Amino acid sequence: MSNIKSFQRLLVVQALYELSINVNRSQTPINEIFANIVEHTDYKKKMNNANLKFAEKIYAGVMENIDEINKILKFYFFLILELSKHHHKK
């Protein structure tokens, strides 16, 4: 079961990446994007006939909280950049 959940997590990351670089797919239902990714990767062998409810829940949670996630990421990227600047000055 844990392996299937791991692959579903990877599937969500792959879908989020695909959507971030391909704006033409933004209106495509997530199940269609998942199916396309599974069909064209080795996930198909690993997922067998597992349903994608876990992946759907993760994706929905990310999309529901995307603004907050982006704020947190921007803060930490800025923090890392600032720390890196200070480190290089030494």
C-alpha positions as CSV (number, residue, x, y, z in Angstrom):
1,M,0.0,0.0,0.0
2,S,2.8,2.4,0.9
3,N,4.4,1.9,-2.5
4,I,1.1,2.9,-4.2
5,K,0.9,6.0,-2.1
6,S,4.4,6.9,-2.9
7,F,3.7,6.6,-6.6
8,Q,0.6,8.6,-6.3
9,R,2.6,11.4,-4.5
10,L,5.0,11.4,-7.4
11,L,2.1,11.5,-9.9
12,V,0.8,14.6,-8.2
13,V,4.2,16.3,-8.3
14,Q,4.5,15.3,-12.0
15,A,1.0,16.7,-12.7
16,L,1.8,20.0,-10.9
17,Y,5.0,20.4,-12.8
18,E,3.3,19.7,-16.1
19,L,0.5,22.2,-15.4
20,S,3.1,24.8,-14.4
21,I,5.0,24.6,-17.7
22,N,2.0,23.9,-20.0
23,V,-0.7,26.6,-19.6
24,N,-2.7,24.9,-22.4
25,R,-3.5,22.1,-20.0
26,S,-4.8,24.2,-17.2
27,Q,-8.4,23.5,-18.1
28,T,-7.8,19.8,-18.5
29,P,-9.5,17.7,-15.8
30,I,-6.9,16.4,-13.3
31,N,-8.0,12.8,-13.9
32,E,-7.2,13.1,-17.5
33,I,-3.7,14.5,-16.7
34,F,-3.1,11.7,-14.3
35,A,-4.2,9.1,-16.8
36,N,-1.9,10.6,-19.5
37,I,1.1,10.6,-17.1
38,V,0.4,7.0,-16.0
39,E,0.0,5.9,-19.6
40,H,3.4,7.5,-20.7
41,T,5.6,6.5,-17.8
42,D,6.6,3.4,-15.9
43,Y,3.9,4.3,-13.3
44,K,1.5,2.2,-15.3
45,K,3.4,-1.0,-14.3
46,K,3.7,0.1,-10.7
47,M,0.2,1.3,-10.1
48,N,-1.5,-1.8,-11.5
49,N,-5.3,-1.1,-11.2
50,A,-5.0,1.1,-8.1
51,N,-7.5,4.0,-8.0
52,L,-6.1,7.5,-7.8
53,K,-8.3,8.8,-4.9
54,F,-5.2,9.5,-2.8
55,A,-3.6,11.5,-5.6
56,E,-6.8,13.3,-6.2
57,K,-7.0,14.3,-2.5
58,I,-3.4,15.5,-2.5
59,Y,-3.9,17.5,-5.6
60,A,-7.1,19.1,-4.3
61,G,-5.3,20.0,-1.1
62,V,-2.5,21.6,-2.9
63,M,-4.8,23.6,-5.2
64,E,-6.9,24.7,-2.2
65,N,-3.8,26.0,-0.4
66,I,-1.7,27.1,-3.4
67,D,-1.6,30.8,-2.4
68,E,-0.3,30.0,1.1
69,I,2.1,27.4,-0.3
70,N,3.5,30.0,-2.7
71,K,3.9,32.6,0.1
72,I,5.8,30.1,2.2
73,L,8.0,29.1,-0.8
74,K,8.8,32.7,-1.7
75,F,9.7,33.5,1.9
76,Y,12.1,30.6,2.2
77,F,13.6,31.2,-1.3
78,F,14.2,34.8,-0.2
79,L,15.7,33.7,3.1
80,I,18.0,31.2,1.3
81,L,19.1,33.9,-1.1
82,E,19.9,36.3,1.7
83,L,21.8,33.7,3.7
84,S,23.7,32.8,0.6
85,K,24.6,36.5,0.0
86,H,25.9,36.8,3.6
87,H,27.8,33.6,3.3
88,H,29.6,34.7,0.1
89,K,30.6,38.1,1.7
90,K,32.7,36.3,4.3
